Every structure is written in structure tokens, then in C-alpha cells.
């Protein structure tokens, strides 16, 4: 499977930002993607995360636009 998404999501821990293990389900929903779509494209998913970061949602939307243009 080819991964479309090379970037890891941004996660805030305390006062610093770091790379996360995967995007949260809520971030996928806000970007208009389903869990099935994310797995099909090769987007990393972290089912434990509940937070939504706008940077991650914007990145997922840009991935969706690239996917639709191809």
C-alpha cells in the first residue's frame, strides 16, 4: 500500500507541540473523510486521540483535494 500521507499529525503535550502517532477520528470527520477512506489512502489513524487541531484538519483537507484531482 502506498501512503499518500507522509506527515505525522501535530499533537500538543503540555506547552510543546510534537509529532503524533496518527490523526484522530474527529479530525478525519471534520475534514470530510471516513475511517475507511483514511485506511484506503494510507493515512495514519490514532483511535486513542480525542483532540482536534486545526493544522491537522487543514492538512487532511489538502490531502483530500489532491486525491480528488488525481
Protein Blocks (a to p, Z undefined) as FASTA:
>chain_A
ZZfblbdcdddehjbccddfbdcfklmmmnopafklmmmnopacdfkbmbdcfklmmmmm
mmmmmmmmZZ
